[in-house]
Amino acid sequence: QVQLVESGGGLVQPGGSLRLSCAASGIIFSINTMAWYRQAPGKQRELVATITSGGSTNYADSLKGRFTISRDNAKNTVYLQMNSLKPEDTAVYYCNVPTAGYRSYWGQGTQVTVSS
C-alpha cells in the first residue's frame, strides 16, 4: 500500500518561489531514492529531479539550478524548492519512487501555475 501525497502547489507570479512537499508511506523511505516529475498540458510526464538515500541529487538540465530537491527521513517527506519560476514551469508536479517495485505508483499531484 504505497501512498504518495503531494502538496504545496498554487498560483505564483513569474520570478516567484514555491516549495512542494511529498509525504510517502508504505515504503522504507530512508533507503529509497525519490524523484519529482511534472506534466504540462499536452506534454509527456518528465523527470525533474532525483535524490538518493545518501542525499546525492540530479536535475533536469533545463532547470538551470533553479530547483532544489531535499528530503527529511524523519518525516518520510521529500521536498522541491522552486525559485525564479517561469510560465513554462506550469504543470502538475508528482513525486515517485523510481524503483522496479514502486515506480508505477503515483499520487494525485499538485498543480503549479506560474502566471502574471
C-alpha atoms as one frame of an Amber mdcrd trajectory, in Angstrom:
protein
   0.000   0.000   0.000   2.262   2.722  -1.323   0.819   6.168  -0.736   2.250
   9.411  -2.084   0.628  12.720  -1.206   1.881  15.873  -2.907   1.107  19.351
  -1.618   2.272  22.950  -1.774   1.271  23.905  -5.287  -0.609  27.025  -6.233
  -0.607  30.194  -8.292   2.597  32.220  -8.309   3.922  35.222 -10.241   6.819
  34.824 -12.681  10.055  35.095 -10.739   8.423  33.850  -7.566   9.128  30.785
  -5.450   7.218  27.776  -4.230   8.052  24.772  -2.053   6.405  21.431  -2.771
   6.158  18.522  -0.342   5.514  14.816  -0.832   4.647  12.591   2.105   5.292
   8.897   1.494   4.040   5.803   3.268   4.083   2.080   2.586   7.820   2.059
   1.861  11.011   2.110   3.872  11.527   5.731   2.981  15.075   6.170   4.243
  16.605   3.593   1.861  14.822   4.651  -1.319  15.714   7.130  -3.992  12.933
   9.678  -4.505  12.039  11.693  -7.573   9.937  14.617  -8.721   8.211  14.626
 -12.108   5.980  17.141 -13.816   3.453  17.066 -16.613   2.370  20.137 -18.526
  -0.809  20.212 -20.635  -0.318  18.301 -23.873   3.136  17.060 -22.906   4.643
  13.856 -21.572   5.493  13.492 -17.927   9.120  14.490 -17.462  11.693  13.885
 -14.763  12.556  16.986 -12.752  14.966  15.782 -10.069  16.083  12.789  -8.014
  17.657  12.354  -4.602  19.256   9.130  -3.371  19.112   7.683   0.118  22.546
   9.212   0.683  21.462  12.660  -0.458  23.022  12.748  -3.931  20.934  14.839
  -6.322  20.375  15.130 -10.066  18.351  17.684 -12.016  16.962  18.151 -15.473
  19.396  20.348 -17.379  16.666  22.737 -18.450  16.077  23.843 -14.869  19.498
  25.519 -14.729  19.851  25.347 -10.969  16.512  26.968 -10.146  15.124  23.888
  -8.377  16.426  22.065  -5.293  15.323  18.627  -4.116  15.775  17.597  -0.490
  14.444  15.042   1.967  13.635  14.604   5.637  13.764  10.922   6.515  12.314
  11.527   9.977   9.164  12.848   8.298   9.141  10.474   5.301   8.948  13.571
   3.129  10.705  14.797   0.010  10.676  18.480  -0.979  11.136  20.514  -4.126
  12.145  24.143  -3.707  11.372  26.074  -6.888  12.844  29.534  -7.440  12.750
  32.050 -10.283   9.647  30.399 -11.636   8.687  30.841 -15.269   5.370  30.343
 -17.073   6.820  27.236 -18.728   7.121  25.661 -15.272   3.338  25.442 -15.142
   2.441  21.769 -14.692   1.125  19.161 -12.321   4.008  18.019 -10.135   4.263
  14.436  -8.872   6.649  12.537  -6.641   7.649   8.945  -7.329   9.799   6.094
  -6.072  11.805   5.184  -9.193  12.469   1.524  -8.460  11.031  -1.523 -10.208
   8.691  -2.359  -7.373   7.275   1.132  -6.798   7.635   3.259  -9.927   4.083
   2.556 -11.077   2.592   4.264  -8.028   1.597   7.919  -8.346  -0.193  10.352
  -6.102  -2.734  12.925  -7.207  -0.072  15.525  -7.909  -0.124  19.214  -7.062
  -0.855  21.959  -9.576   1.713  24.714 -10.079   0.607  27.684 -12.156   3.034
  30.494 -12.984   1.216  33.489 -14.393   1.036  37.246 -14.054
